[in-house]
Amino acid sequence: MSEKHTLTGTITHKMDLQTFDSGFTKREFVVCVPDQNNSKYDQRIKLELLKDKCAILDKIPLNSKVTVHFN
């Protein structure tokens, strides 16, 4: 069983939907997470949504604060 993780940050980039010859689809996006140690370097994390989950990003504007659950 895979371990679930959570992060909270701001969506800074939403890439275009990618469709492959097999019919598989994915959409990548970047979440900027403030550094927990009060450093000047925030963490930028690229994540992806697969198949029917890709449409979730259509409803979320850039620079929106989000909480993402992933495994």
C-alpha positions as CSV (number, residue, x, y, z in Angstrom):
1,M,0.0,0.0,0.0
2,S,1.4,3.4,-1.0
3,E,1.9,6.2,1.5
4,K,-0.2,9.4,0.9
5,H,1.4,12.9,1.1
6,T,0.0,16.4,1.3
7,L,1.4,19.8,0.4
8,T,0.0,23.3,0.4
9,G,1.1,26.0,-2.0
10,T,0.3,28.1,-5.0
11,I,-0.2,26.9,-8.5
12,T,2.3,28.8,-10.6
13,H,2.2,26.9,-13.9
14,K,-0.4,24.7,-15.8
15,M,0.9,22.9,-18.8
16,D,-1.2,21.8,-21.8
17,L,-3.0,18.5,-21.8
18,Q,-0.8,15.8,-23.4
19,T,-2.6,13.0,-25.3
20,F,-0.6,10.0,-26.4
21,D,-1.3,7.6,-29.3
22,S,-2.6,5.0,-26.9
23,G,-5.3,7.4,-25.7
24,F,-3.6,8.0,-22.4
25,T,-3.7,11.7,-21.2
26,K,-1.9,13.6,-18.6
27,R,-1.5,17.3,-17.5
28,E,1.4,18.6,-15.5
29,F,1.3,21.6,-13.1
30,V,3.7,23.3,-10.7
31,V,3.0,24.1,-7.1
32,C,5.2,26.6,-5.3
33,V,5.6,25.7,-1.6
34,P,7.0,28.2,0.9
35,D,10.1,27.1,2.6
36,Q,9.4,25.9,6.1
37,N,12.7,27.2,7.4
38,N,12.0,30.8,6.5
39,S,14.7,30.7,3.8
40,K,14.4,32.8,0.7
41,Y,14.1,29.7,-1.4
42,D,10.6,28.3,-2.0
43,Q,10.2,24.8,-3.3
44,R,8.7,24.4,-6.8
45,I,7.2,20.9,-7.2
46,K,5.9,19.5,-10.5
47,L,3.0,17.2,-10.3
48,E,0.7,15.5,-12.8
49,L,-2.9,14.5,-13.2
50,L,-3.8,11.5,-15.2
51,K,-6.8,10.5,-17.4
52,D,-10.2,12.0,-16.2
53,K,-8.5,13.9,-13.4
54,C,-6.9,16.3,-15.9
55,A,-10.1,18.4,-16.0
56,I,-9.6,19.4,-12.4
57,L,-7.0,22.1,-13.4
58,D,-9.5,23.8,-15.7
59,K,-11.5,25.0,-12.7
60,I,-8.5,26.4,-10.7
61,P,-7.0,29.8,-11.8
62,L,-3.2,30.4,-11.7
63,N,-1.9,31.8,-8.4
64,S,-4.6,30.0,-6.5
65,K,-3.6,28.5,-3.1
66,V,-4.3,24.7,-3.1
67,T,-3.8,21.7,-1.0
68,V,-2.7,18.7,-3.0
69,H,-2.9,15.0,-1.9
70,F,-0.7,12.6,-3.7
71,N,1.0,9.2,-3.4
